[in-house]
Amino acid sequence: MKTIDLIRGAMHMADAFTGRLADDMRDAPLERTSSPAGNHPLWIVGHLAVVEGAMPQIAFGEPNPVEHWGSLFGIGSIPSDDAAAYPPYEEVLATYRDLRAKNLARLEEIGEAGLHRAPQAVPAGFEKEMSTIGQTYLTIAMHQMFHLGQVADVRRAAGRVPFI
């Protein structure tokens, strides 16, 4: 098995879970986790979209197409219970899906050999986790799975049964 196969698999698995959980929370995008200070699905999906938009920025120095969402969903942002403070959930989810599809296509363009190249704009504090483009992709997938645990907790707090 090649490195690209493992990264592709992790990206697809994280994306499949994201789709299923995010779709299920369409009717409750501001529901909180079992902790009142926890993140809600709208913030989580928006945060994942901002991170997906950051991938080409980190790897290739290209602009993040959702940088304007940074104050809403970026690192250090605090989720609000005011739906009017955010773009509509459907827009945020569609943006995440579009950016993820572009990142998956870019992964195929990069290929196995390109995974070992150094990214161009690693955020401070992530130098170890993002020392290569391949590690950056894997970090994005692992980060997503972390936040999906929060969406699973939101679903339980809303009284929904687990999928698995």
N, C-alpha and C positions, 0 to 999 in steps of 0.2 A: 504494500500500500504506500502511496506517495503522500507527502505532507499536504499537498493541495486537496487530496481526497478527504483527509481528516478535517481540514478547515472548512471545506465545502459542506461536509456532513454536519459539522457543528453549526454553521450558519443556517442551513436548511432546517435543522431540528429546532433551533431557537426561533426561527421565523414561523414554523408550523405551530408551535405553542403560542407564540404571540398572536397569530391570527385567530386561533380558537378562543383564547381567553379574552382578547380585545373585542372580538365580535360579540361575545357573550355579555359584555359589559356596556354595550351600546345604550341600553336603557337606564344605566346608572353610572355615567362617567365621572361623577363627583363623589361616589361612595368612597368612604375611607376604610383603611385596614382596621384590624382589631385594636390598633392604637390610634387614638384620636389625632395624633400628630403625624400619622402615616401618610404616604402618598396615595393619591387617587388615580384611577385608570387614565383620565385625561392627561394628567401631568406625566405619568409614566410613559404613555405612548408618545407624547410630545418630546419627552426627554430622549427616548429612543430615536425619534426622528432627527433631533439635533445631533445626536451622536452619529447616526448614519450619514448626515450631511457633513460631519467633520471628517469622515474617513478619507475622501479624496483630498481634503485640506491637509490632513496629517501626512498621508502617503506621498502626495504629489505637489503640495503647495497650492492647490486650486481653491477658489472661494467656496465657502460653505453656503449653499443656496437657502438655508434656513437660519442663517446667523441672526437674522432679525427676531427670531424666536428665543434667542439666548436668555433674555431677561425673564421669560416665562418658564422655560424648560431646561436651561443650562445648569451647569454645576453651580451650586450655591443658591439657586432659585428656590423659593418657598411656595409650595402649592397653595392656591387660594380656593375657597369654596364658592367664589363668584364666577359663575359660568360666563358672564359678560366680559370677563378679563381675558378670555381665551378665544382662539378661533374655534369653530364648530368641531366636535369630536370626529365627525365623518371626514372633514378636511384634514385633520391631524393624522388620522389613521391612513387615509389615502396617500398623504405625503410620506409617511413612514414607509408604506409599501412600495411607493415609487422609488424612493432613495435606496431601499434594501435591494430592489431588483437591479438598479444601476450598479450597486456595489457587488452584487453577485456576478453580473456581466463583466465588470471590471476585473474581478478575480480570475475569470477565465482568460481575459486578455493578458493579465500579468503572467499567468502560467506558473508552473513549478519553479522554473529558473528565476523568475522575478521575485519570488517570495523572500529571498535572502537579501534583497537590497535594503538599504537603510531608508526609512521614511524621511521626508523633507522637513516636516514641521511638528515634531513630537511635543505635546503639551508638557509643561514643567511638572515634574513629579511622576511622569509615566515613562521615563527613559528606559527602565529595565523591562517593563511590560511591552514596550513598543520599539524594541531595538531593530526589528526587521519588519518589513511589510507583512510577512506571514504572521508574526507574533501580534501585530496590530489587528489584523483580521480576527485572530483567535481571541484576543482581548475583547473586541467588540461583541463577539458571540457570547463569551462568558459574562460580560457585563449585562447583556440582555437577559440571560437566564437568571441572574441575581434579581433583576427588577420583575421578572415574571413570577418569581416567588411572592412578590408583593401583590401582584394582581390576583394570584391564587388565594392569598389571605383576604383580599377585598371580597372576593366571591364568597368565601366562607363567612365573613362578617355580614354579608348580605343574605345569608341563609341558603346559599346555593350548594348543591352537592358537588364533590370533586369529580372531575372528568375521569380520573383514573383511580 
